Amino acid sequence: MGWLSRICGLGLVLAGGLAAGVLAAASQEATQPDQPKAQARVTWASSCTSAGRGQQLECAMEQRAIAKENGQLIALITIRVPSDTKKPVSMVQVPLNLFLPAGVNVDVDGDMAQNFPFQTCNNNGCFVGFPVSDNLLKQMLNGGKLNITFQYLNKKPVVLPMSLEGFTEAYNRIK
């Protein structure tokens, strides 16, 4: 199984029960959506699982952006370090009704934005997976805010600032 399918599966598992009601706040009319008011989880959550007894642990960390109005998931970023490569990879889940050609921009504190194309969409949202470069990881370890930017169908950008508070501690637990 490839890293993309593993991380996508892990991202969906981590989204858990919230994924079923994903994006009620963000799935407003596709032509004129308002920018959802999001509140990111202040700290990063980490967890490890294994396929079975005596198997290597696969560890991941996540942070969610939740709509203030109704508690629904707007975005989810998951970072994991596969046991075979030891190189971090990320999966970002964002709402449906997006302008897909724009992809997702990721930056730390407004510096060195990188654009990643969407890979797939399903009923839970749209997904972007990418390897976390050494430079991006260094920025995240030393930065204050990870910005995730995407566009609705009306091409208006939505910027979700995700706190990097607790990132270093959570990353040290999963690497």
C-alpha positions in Angstrom: 0.0 0.0 0.0 1.5 3.4 -1.0 2.1 6.3 1.5 -0.7 8.3 0.0 -3.4 5.7 0.5 -2.0 5.0 4.0 -2.0 8.6 5.1 -5.4 9.3 3.4 -6.8 6.3 5.4 -5.1 7.5 8.6 -6.5 11.0 8.0 -10.0 9.7 7.6 -9.7 7.5 10.7 -8.4 10.4 12.8 -11.3 12.5 11.6 -13.5 9.9 13.2 -17.1 10.9 14.2 -16.7 14.5 13.2 -16.2 13.5 9.6 -19.8 12.3 9.3 -21.1 15.8 9.8 -18.3 17.6 8.1 -18.7 21.1 6.8 -22.2 22.0 7.5 -20.9 25.5 8.1 -18.6 25.5 5.1 -21.0 23.9 2.6 -23.1 27.0 2.2 -24.2 28.0 -1.3 -21.4 27.3 -3.7 -21.7 30.6 -5.5 -21.7 32.9 -2.5 -20.2 31.2 0.5 -19.2 33.3 3.5 -15.8 32.6 5.0 -16.4 30.3 8.0 -15.2 31.6 11.3 -12.8 28.9 12.5 -11.2 28.1 15.7 -8.3 25.7 15.5 -7.5 23.3 18.3 -4.9 25.1 20.3 -2.7 22.1 20.7 -1.7 19.3 18.4 -3.0 15.8 19.3 -0.8 12.8 18.7 -1.4 9.0 18.6 0.2 5.8 17.7 -1.3 2.5 16.4 0.0 -0.8 15.1 -1.5 -3.3 12.7 -1.1 -6.0 15.3 0.9 -7.3 18.2 4.6 -7.1 17.6 4.1 -4.8 14.6 5.8 -1.4 14.2 3.9 1.6 15.5 2.6 4.1 13.0 2.3 7.5 14.7 0.5 10.7 13.6 -0.4 14.1 14.9 -3.3 16.3 13.9 -5.0 19.7 14.4 -8.6 20.6 13.5 -10.2 23.8 12.5 -13.7 23.9 13.9 -16.5 26.3 13.0 -17.3 28.5 16.0 -20.9 28.7 15.1 -21.8 25.0 15.2 -18.7 23.0 16.1 -18.4 21.4 12.7 -15.1 20.4 11.2 -13.8 22.9 8.5 -10.3 21.5 8.0 -8.0 18.8 9.4 -4.2 18.6 9.0 -2.5 15.3 9.8 1.2 14.7 9.9 2.7 11.3 10.2 6.2 9.8 10.0 6.0 6.4 8.2 8.1 3.8 10.0 9.7 2.7 6.7 10.9 6.1 5.4 11.1 8.2 8.6 10.2 11.2 6.4 7.1 13.2 7.5 4.1 13.4 5.2 1.0 15.5 5.6 -2.7 15.2 4.6 -5.0 18.2 4.6 -8.7 17.8 4.5 -10.8 20.8 3.5 -14.5 21.3 2.6 -16.3 20.5 -0.6 -17.5 23.1 -3.2 -14.0 24.3 -3.8 -12.3 25.7 -6.9 -10.1 22.6 -7.4 -7.6 24.1 -9.9 -6.3 26.5 -7.2 -5.2 23.7 -4.9 -4.2 24.4 -1.3 -1.5 26.9 -0.3 0.4 26.2 2.9 2.7 28.7 4.6 4.2 29.3 8.0 3.8 32.9 9.3 3.1 34.1 5.8 6.5 33.0 4.6 7.4 30.8 1.6 3.9 29.6 0.5 3.8 26.3 -1.2 0.9 25.2 -3.4 -0.3 21.6 -3.5 -2.9 20.1 -5.9 -6.0 18.3 -4.7 -5.7 14.6 -5.0 -9.3 13.4 -4.3 -12.6 14.4 -2.9 -15.3 12.3 -1.3 -18.4 13.0 0.9 -16.1 14.1 3.8 -14.2 16.8 1.8 -11.3 17.3 -0.5 -7.8 16.0 0.3 -4.2 17.2 -0.4 -1.3 15.0 0.5 2.4 16.0 0.3 5.7 15.2 1.8 6.8 17.7 4.5 10.1 19.1 3.3 13.0 19.7 5.7 12.5 23.4 5.1 8.8 23.4 5.9 9.4 21.2 8.9 12.0 23.6 10.2 9.6 26.5 9.7 6.8 24.6 11.5 9.1 23.8 14.5 10.0 27.4 14.9 6.9 29.2 13.6 3.7 30.5 15.3 1.0 29.9 12.7 0.5 27.5 9.8 -1.8 29.0 7.2 -4.0 26.8 5.0 -5.5 28.6 2.1 -8.1 27.3 -0.4 -10.8 28.8 -2.7 -14.5 28.2 -2.9 -16.2 28.0 -6.3 -16.5 31.8 -6.4 -12.6 31.9 -6.2 -12.6 33.8 -3.0 -9.7 32.6 -0.8 -10.3 31.3 2.7 -7.3 31.4 5.0 -7.4 29.1 8.0 -4.6 30.0 10.6 -3.6 26.9 12.5 -1.6 27.4 15.7 1.8 25.8 15.9 1.7 25.9 19.7 2.6 22.5 20.9 3.8 21.4 17.4 7.4 20.6 18.5 6.3 18.5 21.4 3.8 16.5 19.4 6.2 16.0 16.5 8.9 14.8 19.0 6.4 12.2 20.2 5.7 10.8 16.7 9.1 10.9 15.0 
